[in-house]
């Protein structure tokens, strides 16, 4: 029996998913939570095999729930349920080691299949989710190729766009501050932007971060 815990800030969603899974022989909903904090507390003491987790919640979103679980050494295979097919979220989930993600408009068959896959420790990302991610990665690759950015320059763009200082970038990449400044000047020239704000805009528009 797969013990499932549901987390969503809408009671109607919790009731709906519980109802959908009620007649599935090998799945049992053992608990629900309307917010991330309650979920983390409950998961620390309850026996759960698969966590069905909403991504967009007030106070503590799904990403932060996953991070808190890792900090507290709570090991539960997680399947994200989301309304928004956002490639940036998907990248974050993969980097965090989240086992799966499907859209909330998925059917019962896919939901049950995803729960079983995640329960076995296998990754399952819905076709719509992976399709959008691949499109995003292709767009990023095309943008990088068009302006002939090097791998190092892409690394520096990402760090600048996430508010790393010159010294922090130098330390992280194990290069000198002078080298970072040189790379930044070259990047600005290649992109044809006037300042760092233009560089950050490029990074967001072309989904480098």
C-alpha positions in Angstrom: 0.0 0.0 0.0 1.4 3.4 -1.0 0.8 5.9 1.8 0.1 9.4 0.3 0.1 12.8 2.0 -1.6 15.7 0.2 -0.6 19.4 0.5 -2.5 22.2 -1.1 -3.9 25.6 0.2 -7.3 24.8 -1.3 -9.6 22.4 0.6 -11.5 21.7 -2.5 -8.4 20.4 -4.2 -7.5 18.2 -1.3 -11.1 16.8 -1.2 -11.0 16.3 -5.0 -7.7 14.4 -5.1 -8.7 12.3 -2.1 -11.9 11.4 -3.8 -10.0 10.5 -7.0 -7.6 8.2 -5.1 -10.2 6.7 -2.8 -11.0 3.7 -5.1 -7.4 3.0 -6.1 -6.5 -0.3 -4.5 -2.8 0.2 -3.8 -3.0 3.9 -2.7 -4.2 5.3 0.6 -4.3 9.0 1.5 -3.0 9.1 5.1 -3.0 12.8 5.7 -3.5 16.3 4.3 -2.3 19.8 5.0 -3.4 23.3 3.8 0.0 24.9 4.2 3.7 24.0 3.9 4.6 24.5 7.6 1.9 22.0 8.7 3.1 19.6 6.0 6.7 19.7 7.2 5.7 19.1 10.8 3.4 16.2 9.9 5.9 14.6 7.6 8.4 14.5 10.4 6.3 12.1 12.4 4.0 10.3 10.1 4.9 7.4 7.9 4.5 8.6 4.3 5.7 7.1 1.0 4.7 9.8 -1.5 4.1 13.5 -1.0 1.7 15.2 -3.4 2.7 18.8 -3.1 1.3 22.1 -4.5 4.0 24.5 -5.7 2.2 27.8 -5.2 1.2 28.4 -1.6 1.4 31.4 0.7 4.0 31.7 3.4 5.9 28.5 2.4 5.7 27.4 -1.2 6.4 23.9 -2.5 10.1 24.7 -3.3 10.7 25.8 0.3 8.9 22.7 1.7 11.3 20.5 -0.3 14.3 22.5 1.1 13.0 22.2 4.7 12.5 18.5 4.3 16.1 18.2 3.2 17.3 20.3 6.1 15.4 18.2 8.6 16.4 14.9 6.9 12.8 14.0 6.0 13.0 11.5 3.1 9.8 11.3 1.2 9.4 10.8 -2.5 7.7 13.9 -3.8 5.4 14.6 -6.7 4.7 18.2 -7.4 1.2 19.2 -8.6 1.0 22.6 -10.3 -1.3 24.8 -12.4 1.6 26.6 -14.0 3.8 25.0 -16.6 6.9 27.1 -15.8 10.3 25.8 -17.0 12.1 27.8 -14.3 10.2 25.9 -11.6 10.9 22.7 -13.4 14.6 23.4 -13.5 14.6 24.1 -9.8 12.7 20.9 -9.0 15.2 18.8 -11.0 18.2 20.5 -9.3 16.6 19.8 -5.9 16.2 16.2 -6.8 12.4 16.2 -6.7 11.1 12.9 -8.2 8.2 14.2 -10.2 5.9 17.0 -11.5 2.6 16.9 -13.3 0.0 19.6 -14.1 -3.2 19.7 -12.1 -5.3 19.3 -15.2 -3.8 15.8 -15.7 -6.2 12.9 -15.7 -6.6 10.2 -13.0 -4.7 7.6 -15.1 -1.6 9.8 -15.2 -1.8 10.8 -11.6 -2.0 7.2 -10.4 0.9 6.2 -12.8 3.0 9.1 -11.5 2.4 8.2 -7.9 3.5 4.6 -8.6 6.6 5.7 -10.5 7.6 8.2 -7.8 7.0 5.6 -5.1 9.5 3.4 -6.8 12.1 6.2 -6.7 11.9 6.8 -10.4 11.5 10.3 -11.9 8.2 11.2 -13.6 7.8 14.6 -15.2 4.6 14.9 -17.3 4.9 15.3 -21.1 3.6 18.9 -21.0 6.1 19.8 -18.3 9.1 18.2 -20.1 8.0 19.6 -23.5 8.0 23.2 -22.1 11.4 22.6 -20.4 13.0 21.3 -23.6 11.6 24.3 -25.6 13.1 26.6 -22.9 16.5 24.9 -23.1 16.5 25.1 -26.9 15.7 28.8 -26.7 18.5 29.4 -24.2 21.0 27.4 -26.4 20.0 29.4 -29.5 20.4 32.7 -27.7 23.9 31.7 -26.4 25.0 30.4 -29.8 23.8 33.6 -31.6 26.0 35.9 -29.5 28.8 33.3 -29.2 28.9 33.2 -25.4 31.4 30.9 -23.8 30.5 28.5 -21.0 32.4 30.7 -18.5 30.5 33.8 -19.7 27.1 32.0 -19.3 28.2 31.0 -15.7 29.0 34.6 -14.9 25.7 35.9 -16.4 23.8 33.5 -14.2 25.7 34.6 -11.1 25.3 38.3 -11.9 21.6 37.9 -12.5 21.2 36.2 -9.1 22.9 39.2 -7.4 26.4 37.7 -6.7 29.0 40.4 -6.3 32.3 40.5 -8.3 34.2 39.2 -5.3 31.6 36.4 -4.6 31.7 35.4 -8.3 35.5 35.3 -8.2 35.5 33.1 -5.1 32.9 30.8 -6.4 34.6 30.3 -9.8 38.1 30.4 -8.3 39.3 33.2 -10.5 40.5 36.8 -9.8 38.1 39.8 -9.5 40.0 41.3 -12.4 39.1 38.3 -14.6 35.5 38.6 -13.6 35.4 42.3 -14.6 37.1 41.4 -17.9 34.4 38.7 -18.6 31.7 41.2 -17.7 32.9 43.8 -20.1 33.2 41.2 -22.9 29.6 40.0 -22.1 28.2 43.5 -22.2 29.9 44.1 -25.6 28.7 40.8 -27.0 25.1 41.4 -26.0 25.1 45.0 -27.1 23.6 46.2 -23.8 24.5 49.3 -21.9 24.8 48.1 -18.3 24.3 45.3 -15.9 20.5 45.9 -15.9 20.5 45.1 -19.6 22.6 41.9 -19.0 20.1 40.8 -16.3 17.2 41.4 -18.7 18.9 39.3 -21.3 19.3 36.5 -18.8 15.6 36.5 -17.9 14.3 36.9 -21.4 16.4 34.0 -22.7 15.8 31.9 -19.6 19.4 31.5 -18.5 18.1 31.6 -14.9 
